[in-house]
Amino acid sequence: MQAYKLYAKIDESGHLIIDQPLNISPGIVEVIILQPIASTESSTAASTEPQADKPKRKSKVKAFAGLFENALPVPPDFDADAARWEALKEKHNL
């Protein structure tokens, strides 16, 4: 299976509109739609709610047992690759 990434629009009647010509052979395709969500509203609402329902993460290493219980949740826009790259640049003075 080959994957293609492109941007499209959903009109008011719910139809998918693709403005780009696709260089794909005719046939049936599977479409996966990813819609961005407004993170500013959800992040402020989530931060004001009490965090008593925080899921417990268990560690197999006893030294790290309490680490996950006190850790803050990872923000949804966190990019692990960018963080690794920044750490490597700092480590090797790039």
N, C-alpha and C positions, 0 to 999 in steps of 0.2 A: 504494500500500500504506500502510495506517495502522498506527502502532505504539502499543501500550498497555503500560504498566509496572504490574505488580502483584506482590504477594508471595504465594507458594504454599509448599506443603510436600510433600516426598516421604516417604511412609510406609514402614514396614519391608518391605512387599511390593513396593516400587518404583513405586507408583501416585502420580501427580501429583494433589494435592488443592488446589483453589482455593476459599477460603471466601467470596470476594466475588462478588456477582452482577455479571455482565458485561452491559453495554448494547450488545451487538454483534448484528448480524443473523446468523441461523443460516447455517452453511456450513463449509467446510474452512478451517482456519487453519494457519499455520506457527508452531511454538513454538521459541523459543531459550531455553535454560536457562543462567543464569550462577550459578555456585556460588562463594561466597567461600571463600578458602583461609586457613589459619592462617598469618599472616605472621610471627609471633614465632618459630616453630620453623624456618621456612625461612630467615629472615634471619640467625639465629645460626649455623646450619649453613653457610650460604654465606660468612659472614665468616671462619670458621676455616679454610676451604680455601684453598690457594694460588691466586693469580690469574694463573697462567702462561698459561692458556687464554683470556685476555682478547682479544676480537675487535679487530682493527685498524680504526679509523675514519679515513678519509682526508679531507683538506681540500684544496680547490682553491686556497686562499689559502696561499701559502708561509709567511707570517708566523705562521699558526696551525697549522703542520704538526705540531709537538710537543705542542700543547695537548691534543688528544684522547687521546694515549697516556698522559699522566700524570693525566688526570681520573678522579675516582671515579665509579662507576656511580650513576645516579639511583635513589633508593629507589622501591619500587613504589607507595607511598602519596603520592607527590609530586603536588601539584595546581598546575599551571602558572597557571591562572586566579587562584587565591588568591594566588600569589606576585606576579603582575602587579598585582593589586589592592593588595596591601601596599606595593609599590614606588610606585604612584601616590599612595597616601595619604601616604606619607612625603615624596614629592617636592612635593606640593601642600599639605602641612600640613593634611590633612583629619582 
